[in-house]
Amino acid sequence: MDGVLWNVLRVLANISLASIYRRLPKQKRTKAFQCLQNAMESGEQLKRINITIPNNVLALLDYEHARFHTEFPAVPSHTKCCNREPSKCLKLCIDRCRALSAKDQLYTTKQLFAMISLARLSLPSATRQSQPGQCHMINAEKQCCTRQAEKHLEEYERSHNCAKGSPVAARVNYLMTRSEICF
């Protein structure tokens, strides 16, 4: 069990460092990426263990991995490509959080933030249209993206009803995303 706890602490420390480096003014992309890689290596050993704390840590890792790829897209000029990896990680985070809440009755707020982030990635405004060489979305595509974002927000609303007193930041992000859909 000591090895598991050591890996949990190692993953949490690397997630925290990656988050800090990602948000620094000069955005230390390389250091953040190295921390995520270290966390993922330690996290591989946690995937085989089916207990609450390692599963929660893996959900946090998925969330930070998605945030990293949202801020530092691999292919910045192609919106669908740069949104694919964060979306995949956010969905994995949500699935892990759901499993925790179903199996262990453990509710995590990361699930709310992941749902809102997924909705924001689905919005037409998440596309980087202002970049040179980027073609504008056609109206049907915008409507499809908006419907997808609304589905994610509806899921948030269902989860939010179960979670009394969700964080203020989650509610603010929800309202900002909801207002973007209106425009």
Accessible surface in RSA format (square Angstrom, percent):
REM  Atomic radii and reference values for relative SASA: ProtOr
REM  Chains: A
REM  Algorithm: Lee & Richards
REM  Probe-radius: 1.40
REM  Slices: 20
REM RES _ NUM      All-atoms   Total-Side   Main-Chain    Non-polar    All polar
REM                ABS   REL    ABS   REL    ABS   REL    ABS   REL    ABS   REL
RES MET A   1   148.76  77.0 101.78  67.4  46.98 111.9  86.89  73.9  61.87  82.0
RES ASP A   2   119.11  83.4 112.16 111.6   6.95  16.4  37.33  87.9  81.78  81.6
RES GLY A   3    47.15  58.1   0.00   N/A  47.15  58.1  39.83 109.3   7.31  16.4
RES VAL A   4    25.23  16.6  23.76  21.5   1.47   3.5  24.16  21.0   1.07   2.9
RES LEU A   5    85.02  47.4  84.84  60.7   0.18   0.5  84.87  59.6   0.16   0.4
RES TRP A   6   149.73  60.1 148.44  71.8   1.29   3.0 142.47  76.0   7.26  11.8
RES ASN A   7    15.75  10.9  15.75  15.2   0.00   0.0   0.00   0.0  15.75  15.2
RES VAL A   8     7.22   4.8   7.22   6.5   0.00   0.0   7.22   6.3   0.00   0.0
RES LEU A   9   109.51  61.0 105.89  75.8   3.62   9.1 106.21  74.6   3.30   8.9
RES ARG A  10    92.89  39.0  85.94  43.8   6.95  16.5  37.66  51.5  55.23  33.5
RES VAL A  11     0.00   0.0   0.00   0.0   0.00   0.0   0.00   0.0   0.00   0.0
RES LEU A  12    60.69  33.8  59.62  42.6   1.07   2.7  59.80  42.0   0.89   2.4
RES ALA A  13    54.23  49.9  44.47  68.6   9.77  22.2  53.65  75.6   0.58   1.5
RES ASN A  14    17.52  12.1  17.50  16.9   0.01   0.0   0.33   0.8  17.19  16.6
RES ILE A  15    17.57  10.0  17.57  13.1   0.00   0.0  17.57  12.7   0.00   0.0
RES SER A  16    60.05  50.7  54.55  72.8   5.50  12.7  29.36  62.5  30.69  43.0
RES LEU A  17    75.39  42.0  75.39  53.9   0.00   0.0  75.39  52.9   0.00   0.0
RES ALA A  18     0.49   0.5   0.45   0.7   0.05   0.1   0.45   0.6   0.05   0.1
RES SER A  19    12.60  10.6  12.60  16.8   0.00   0.0   8.22  17.5   4.37   6.1
RES ILE A  20    92.07  52.4  88.63  66.0   3.45   8.3  91.15  65.6   0.93   2.5
RES TYR A  21    50.28  23.5  50.28  28.6   0.00   0.0  18.00  13.5  32.28  39.8
RES ARG A  22    10.33   4.3   9.88   5.0   0.45   1.1   0.16   0.2  10.16   6.2
RES ARG A  23   158.49  66.5 129.18  65.8  29.32  69.8  57.88  79.1 100.62  61.0
RES LEU A  24    61.00  34.0  58.01  41.5   2.99   7.5  59.41  41.7   1.59   4.3
RES PRO A  25   130.43  95.1  92.35  84.2  38.08 138.4 105.17  86.8  25.26 157.0
RES LYS A  26   172.15  84.0 147.19  90.3  24.96  59.4  98.85  89.0  73.29  78.1
RES GLN A  27    90.14  50.4  79.31  58.0  10.83  25.8  14.00  29.8  76.14  57.7
RES LYS A  28    81.07  39.5  75.21  46.1   5.86  14.0  36.19  32.6  44.87  47.8
RES ARG A  29   114.52  48.1 112.12  57.2   2.41   5.7  35.17  48.1  79.36  48.1
RES THR A  30    94.97  67.5  89.42  90.7   5.55  13.2  58.84  79.0  36.13  54.6
RES LYS A  31    99.37  48.5  98.65  60.5   0.72   1.7  53.48  48.1  45.89  48.9
RES ALA A  32     0.20   0.2   0.20   0.3   0.00   0.0   0.20   0.3   0.00   0.0
RES PHE A  33    90.00  45.0  90.00  55.7   0.00   0.0  90.00  54.6   0.00   0.0
RES GLN A  34    98.32  55.0  96.41  70.5   1.91   4.5  30.69  65.3  67.63  51.3
RES CYS A  35    11.41   8.6  11.35  12.7   0.06   0.1   0.00   0.0  11.41  12.3
RES LEU A  36     1.52   0.8   1.52   1.1   0.00   0.0   1.52   1.1   0.00   0.0
RES GLN A  37    64.54  36.1  64.32  47.0   0.22   0.5  14.27  30.4  50.28  38.1
RES ASN A  38    69.72  48.1  67.91  65.6   1.80   4.3  10.00  24.1  59.71  57.7
RES ALA A  39     0.00   0.0   0.00   0.0   0.00   0.0   0.00   0.0   0.00   0.0
RES MET A  40    64.46  33.4  62.41  41.3   2.05   4.9  62.12  52.8   2.34   3.1
RES GLU A  41   115.52  66.3 104.86  79.3  10.66  25.4  46.12  89.2  69.40  56.7
RES SER A  42     6.93   5.9   3.73   5.0   3.21   7.4   3.06   6.5   3.87   5.4
RES GLY A  43     0.18   0.2   0.00   N/A   0.18   0.2   0.18   0.5   0.00   0.0
RES GLU A  44    91.72  52.7  89.21  67.5   2.51   6.0  38.49  74.4  53.23  43.5
RES GLN A  45    85.25  47.7  81.92  59.9   3.34   7.9  18.21  38.8  67.04  50.8
RES LEU A  46     0.03   0.0   0.03   0.0   0.00   0.0   0.03   0.0   0.00   0.0
RES LYS A  47   108.52  52.9  79.41  48.7  29.11  69.3  43.40  39.1  65.12  69.4
RES ARG A  48   186.78  78.4 150.78  76.9  36.00  85.7  77.17 105.5 109.61  66.4
RES ILE A  49    43.65  24.8  39.60  29.5   4.06   9.8  42.89  30.9   0.76   2.1
RES ASN A  50   107.93  74.4  89.96  86.9  17.96  43.3  33.03  79.5  74.89  72.4
RES ILE A  51    70.62  40.2  68.54  51.1   2.08   5.0  70.62  50.9   0.00   0.0
RES THR A  52    42.53  30.2  40.23  40.8   2.30   5.5  25.83  34.7  16.69  25.2
RES ILE A  53   102.76  58.5 101.05  75.3   1.72   4.1 101.76  73.3   1.00   2.7
RES PRO A  54     1.12   0.8   1.12   1.0   0.00   0.0   1.12   0.9   0.00   0.0
RES ASN A  55    28.62  19.7  28.62  27.7   0.00   0.0   6.48  15.6  22.14  21.4
RES ASN A  56    39.88  27.5  39.88  38.5   0.00   0.0   0.56   1.4  39.32  38.0
RES VAL A  57     3.58   2.4   3.58   3.2   0.00   0.0   3.58   3.1   0.00   0.0
RES LEU A  58     3.11   1.7   2.87   2.1   0.24   0.6   2.87   2.0   0.24   0.6
RES ALA A  59     0.44   0.4   0.44   0.7   0.00   0.0   0.44   0.6   0.00   0.0
RES LEU A  60    42.66  23.8  41.15  29.4   1.51   3.8  41.15  28.9   1.51   4.1
RES LEU A  61     9.84   5.5   9.84   7.0   0.00   0.0   9.84   6.9   0.00   0.0
RES ASP A  62    15.22  10.7  15.14  15.1   0.08   0.2   0.08   0.2  15.14  15.1
RES TYR A  63    18.08   8.4  18.08  10.3   0.00   0.0  10.25   7.7   7.83   9.7
RES GLU A  64     8.58   4.9   8.58   6.5   0.00   0.0   1.00   1.9   7.58   6.2
RES HIS A  65    27.25  14.9  27.25  18.9   0.00   0.0  14.82  15.3  12.43  14.5
RES ALA A  66     0.51   0.5   0.49   0.8   0.02   0.0   0.51   0.7   0.00   0.0
RES ARG A  67    76.69  32.2  76.65  39.1   0.04   0.1   8.25  11.3  68.44  41.5
RES PHE A  68     4.39   2.2   4.39   2.7   0.00   0.0   4.39   2.7   0.00   0.0
RES HIS A  69    30.80  16.8  30.72  21.4   0.08   0.2  23.54  24.3   7.26   8.5
RES THR A  70    45.34  32.3  40.66  41.2   4.69  11.2  38.83  52.2   6.51   9.8
RES GLU A  71    60.04  34.5  35.16  26.6  24.88  59.2  27.85  53.9  32.19  26.3
RES PHE A  72    16.23   8.1  13.22   8.2   3.01   7.8  15.27   9.3   0.96   2.8
RES PRO A  73    18.44  13.4  14.21  13.0   4.23  15.4  14.91  12.3   3.53  21.9
RES ALA A  74    83.01  76.3  52.79  81.5  30.21  68.7  56.54  79.6  26.46  70.1
RES VAL A  75    60.74  40.0  59.44  53.8   1.30   3.1  60.57  52.6   0.17   0.5
RES PRO A  76    67.83  49.4  67.76  61.8   0.07   0.2  67.76  55.9   0.07   0.4
RES SER A  77    47.64  40.3  45.78  61.1   1.87   4.3  31.89  67.9  15.75  22.1
RES HIS A  78   104.03  56.9 101.46  70.5   2.57   6.6  58.63  60.4  45.40  52.8
RES THR A  79    11.47   8.2   9.24   9.4   2.23   5.3   9.10  12.2   2.37   3.6
RES LYS A  80   142.76  69.6 133.70  82.0   9.06  21.6  92.77  83.5  49.99  53.2
RES CYS A  81    56.07  42.4  43.89  49.0  12.17  28.6   6.73  17.0  49.34  53.2
RES CYS A  82     5.19   3.9   0.00   0.0   5.19  12.2   2.79   7.1   2.40   2.6
RES ASN A  83    19.20  13.2  19.05  18.4   0.15   0.4  11.03  26.6   8.17   7.9
RES ARG A  84   154.42  64.8 146.96  74.9   7.46  17.8  68.95  94.2  85.48  51.8
RES GLU A  85    55.08  31.6  54.13  41.0   0.95   2.3  22.25  43.0  32.83  26.8
RES PRO A  86     0.32   0.2   0.32   0.3   0.00   0.0   0.32   0.3   0.00   0.0
RES SER A  87    22.73  19.2  22.73  30.3   0.00   0.0  12.84  27.3   9.89  13.9
RES LYS A  88   122.42  59.7 116.02  71.2   6.41  15.3  76.87  69.2  45.55  48.5
RES CYS A  89     6.11   4.6   5.53   6.2   0.58   1.4   0.58   1.5   5.53   6.0
RES LEU A  90     1.67   0.9   1.67   1.2   0.00   0.0   1.67   1.2   0.00   0.0
RES LYS A  91   104.84  51.1 103.57  63.5   1.26   3.0  53.60  48.2  51.24  54.6
RES LEU A  92    74.39  41.4  72.53  51.9   1.86   4.7  73.77  51.8   0.61   1.7
RES CYS A  93     0.00   0.0   0.00   0.0   0.00   0.0   0.00   0.0   0.00   0.0
RES ILE A  94     6.85   3.9   6.85   5.1   0.00   0.0   6.85   4.9   0.00   0.0
RES ASP A  95    76.20  53.4  69.99  69.7   6.21  14.7  23.76  55.9  52.44  52.3
RES ARG A  96    46.64  19.6  42.06  21.4   4.57  10.9  14.36  19.6  32.28  19.6
RES CYS A  97     0.70   0.5   0.30   0.3   0.41   1.0   0.06   0.1   0.65   0.7
RES ARG A  98    99.25  41.7  97.81  49.9   1.44   3.4  46.87  64.1  52.39  31.7
RES ALA A  99    58.37  53.7  48.96  75.6   9.41  21.4  57.59  81.1   0.78   2.1
RES LEU A 100     3.03   1.7   2.14   1.5   0.88   2.2   2.95   2.1   0.07   0.2
RES SER A 101    43.98  37.2  34.79  46.4   9.18  21.2  11.54  24.6  32.43  45.4
RES ALA A 102    78.79  72.4  51.71  79.8  27.08  61.6  62.46  88.0  16.33  43.3
RES LYS A 103   108.43  52.9  81.57  50.1  26.85  63.9  85.29  76.8  23.14  24.7
RES ASP A 104    45.69  32.0  22.61  22.5  23.08  54.6  12.68  29.8  33.01  32.9
RES GLN A 105   146.35  81.8 115.60  84.5  30.75  73.2  63.92 136.1  82.43  62.5
RES LEU A 106    61.53  34.3  60.11  43.0   1.42   3.6  61.53  43.2   0.00   0.0
RES TYR A 107    86.83  40.5  66.86  38.0  19.97  52.0  66.86  50.2  19.97  24.6
RES THR A 108    17.17  12.2  12.19  12.4   4.98  11.9  16.44  22.1   0.73   1.1
RES THR A 109    54.94  39.1  51.69  52.4   3.24   7.7  26.95  36.2  27.99  42.3
RES LYS A 110    64.72  31.6  64.71  39.7   0.01   0.0  27.29  24.6  37.43  39.9
RES GLN A 111    12.26   6.9  12.26   9.0   0.00   0.0   0.22   0.5  12.05   9.1
RES LEU A 112     0.10   0.1   0.10   0.1   0.00   0.0   0.10   0.1   0.00   0.0
RES PHE A 113    34.38  17.2  33.74  20.9   0.64   1.7  33.75  20.5   0.63   1.8
RES ALA A 114     0.00   0.0   0.00   0.0   0.00   0.0   0.00   0.0   0.00   0.0
RES MET A 115     0.51   0.3   0.47   0.3   0.04   0.1   0.51   0.4   0.00   0.0
RES ILE A 116     2.77   1.6   2.77   2.1   0.00   0.0   2.77   2.0   0.00   0.0
RES SER A 117    22.45  19.0  19.40  25.9   3.05   7.0  11.37  24.2  11.07  15.5
RES LEU A 118     6.60   3.7   6.60   4.7   0.00   0.0   6.60   4.6   0.00   0.0
RES ALA A 119     0.00   0.0   0.00   0.0   0.00   0.0   0.00   0.0   0.00   0.0
RES ARG A 120    74.68  31.4  71.72  36.6   2.96   7.0  26.61  36.4  48.07  29.1
RES LEU A 121    20.64  11.5  13.85   9.9   6.79  17.1  14.27  10.0   6.38  17.2
RES SER A 122    20.80  17.6   9.11  12.2  11.69  26.9  11.74  25.0   9.06  12.7
RES LEU A 123     4.54   2.5   3.23   2.3   1.32   3.3   3.23   2.3   1.32   3.5
RES PRO A 124    23.18  16.9  22.24  20.3   0.95   3.5  22.50  18.6   0.68   4.3
RES SER A 125    79.28  67.0  45.38  60.6  33.90  78.1  52.35 111.5  26.93  37.7
RES ALA A 126    21.98  20.2   8.63  13.3  13.35  30.4  20.71  29.2   1.28   3.4
RES THR A 127    20.83  14.8  11.45  11.6   9.38  22.4  11.20  15.0   9.63  14.6
RES ARG A 128    64.56  27.1  59.93  30.5   4.63  11.0  23.45  32.0  41.11  24.9
RES GLN A 129    47.00  26.3  39.26  28.7   7.74  18.4  14.12  30.0  32.89  24.9
RES SER A 130   114.50  96.8  75.19 100.3  39.32  90.6  58.26 124.1  56.24  78.8
RES GLN A 131    55.57  31.1  49.84  36.4   5.73  13.6  20.62  43.9  34.95  26.5
RES PRO A 132   127.91  93.2 102.71  93.6  25.20  91.6 114.88  94.8  13.03  81.0
RES GLY A 133    90.52 111.6   0.00   N/A  90.52 111.6  46.46 127.5  44.06  98.7
RES GLN A 134    41.01  22.9  23.73  17.3  17.28  41.1   4.50   9.6  36.51  27.7
RES CYS A 135   107.06  81.0  93.88 104.7  13.18  31.0  44.88 113.7  62.18  67.0
RES HIS A 136   130.69  71.4 113.26  78.7  17.43  44.6  79.78  82.2  50.90  59.2
RES MET A 137    28.34  14.7  15.07  10.0  13.27  31.6  18.19  15.5  10.14  13.4
RES ILE A 138   118.15  67.2 112.19  83.6   5.96  14.4 117.89  84.9   0.26   0.7
RES ASN A 139   105.95  73.1  97.14  93.9   8.81  21.2  34.56  83.2  71.39  69.0
RES ALA A 140    65.29  60.0  56.07  86.5   9.22  21.0  58.52  82.4   6.77  17.9
RES GLU A 141    58.82  33.8  54.95  41.6   3.88   9.2  29.17  56.4  29.65  24.2
RES LYS A 142    79.52  38.8  79.39  48.7   0.13   0.3  27.63  24.9  51.88  55.3
RES GLN A 143    97.93  54.8  94.74  69.2   3.20   7.6  27.29  58.1  70.65  53.6
RES CYS A 144    69.92  52.9  68.81  76.7   1.11   2.6  10.29  26.1  59.64  64.3
RES CYS A 145    29.55  22.4  26.52  29.6   3.03   7.1   3.03   7.7  26.52  28.6
RES THR A 146    31.94  22.7  31.94  32.4   0.00   0.0  20.76  27.9  11.18  16.9
RES ARG A 147   138.24  58.0 137.12  69.9   1.12   2.7  63.70  87.1  74.54  45.2
RES GLN A 148    66.16  37.0  64.99  47.5   1.17   2.8  23.13  49.2  43.03  32.6
RES ALA A 149     0.00   0.0   0.00   0.0   0.00   0.0   0.00   0.0   0.00   0.0
RES GLU A 150    56.91  32.7  56.91  43.1   0.00   0.0   7.54  14.6  49.36  40.3
RES LYS A 151   123.69  60.3 119.02  73.0   4.67  11.1  68.29  61.5  55.40  59.0
RES HIS A 152    17.00   9.3  16.88  11.7   0.12   0.3  12.05  12.4   4.95   5.8
RES LEU A 153     0.03   0.0   0.03   0.0   0.00   0.0   0.03   0.0   0.00   0.0
RES GLU A 154    83.01  47.7  82.07  62.1   0.94   2.2  19.93  38.5  63.08  51.5
RES GLU A 155    32.73  18.8  32.68  24.7   0.05   0.1   9.74  18.8  23.00  18.8
RES TYR A 156     3.11   1.5   3.11   1.8   0.00   0.0   2.77   2.1   0.34   0.4
RES GLU A 157    60.58  34.8  59.44  45.0   1.13   2.7  27.50  53.2  33.07  27.0
RES ARG A 158   148.62  62.4 143.56  73.2   5.06  12.0  74.99 102.5  73.63  44.6
RES SER A 159    22.21  18.8  16.21  21.6   6.00  13.8  10.10  21.5  12.11  17.0
RES HIS A 160    52.37  28.6  49.76  34.6   2.61   6.7  25.01  25.8  27.36  31.8
RES ASN A 161   102.64  70.8  92.04  88.9  10.60  25.5  29.57  71.2  73.07  70.6
RES CYS A 162   111.39  84.3  77.33  86.3  34.06  80.0  33.69  85.4  77.70  83.8
RES ALA A 163     6.61   6.1   0.40   0.6   6.21  14.1   6.14   8.6   0.47   1.3
RES LYS A 164   178.95  87.3 150.37  92.3  28.58  68.1 120.53 108.5  58.42  62.2
RES GLY A 165    71.13  87.7   0.00   N/A  71.13  87.7  33.86  92.9  37.27  83.5
RES SER A 166     5.13   4.3   0.00   0.0   5.13  11.8   1.90   4.0   3.23   4.5
RES PRO A 167    41.36  30.1  29.71  27.1  11.65  42.3  41.36  34.1   0.00   0.0
RES VAL A 168    97.56  64.2  93.84  85.0   3.71   8.9  93.84  81.5   3.71  10.1
RES ALA A 169    55.63  51.1  46.16  71.2   9.47  21.5  52.28  73.6   3.35   8.9
RES ALA A 170     0.00   0.0   0.00   0.0   0.00   0.0   0.00   0.0   0.00   0.0
RES ARG A 171    89.16  37.4  89.15  45.4   0.01   0.0  33.95  46.4  55.20  33.5
RES VAL A 172    71.90  47.3  71.07  64.3   0.83   2.0  71.83  62.4   0.07   0.2
RES ASN A 173    47.52  32.8  47.52  45.9   0.00   0.0   0.93   2.2  46.59  45.0
RES TYR A 174    32.18  15.0  32.18  18.3   0.00   0.0  22.14  16.6  10.04  12.4
RES LEU A 175   111.13  61.9 106.71  76.3   4.42  11.1 107.03  75.2   4.11  11.0
RES MET A 176    93.73  48.5  90.98  60.2   2.75   6.6  77.08  65.5  16.65  22.1
RES THR A 177     0.00   0.0   0.00   0.0   0.00   0.0   0.00   0.0   0.00   0.0
RES ARG A 178    64.17  26.9  64.17  32.7   0.00   0.0  37.88  51.8  26.29  15.9
RES SER A 179    50.56  42.7  46.58  62.2   3.98   9.2  34.80  74.1  15.76  22.1
RES GLU A 180    59.06  33.9  45.40  34.3  13.66  32.5  31.43  60.8  27.63  22.6
RES ILE A 181    26.68  15.2   8.72   6.5  17.96  43.3  10.94   7.9  15.74  42.7
RES CYS A 182    98.86  74.8  60.84  67.9  38.02  89.4  25.86  65.5  73.00  78.7
RES PHE A 183   205.87 103.0 146.37  90.7  59.50 154.8 160.86  97.5  45.01 128.8
END  Absolute sums over single chains surface
CHAIN  1 A    10441.6       9077.0       1364.6       6016.0       4425.6
END  Absolute sums over all chains
TOTAL         10441.6       9077.0       1364.6       6016.0       4425.6
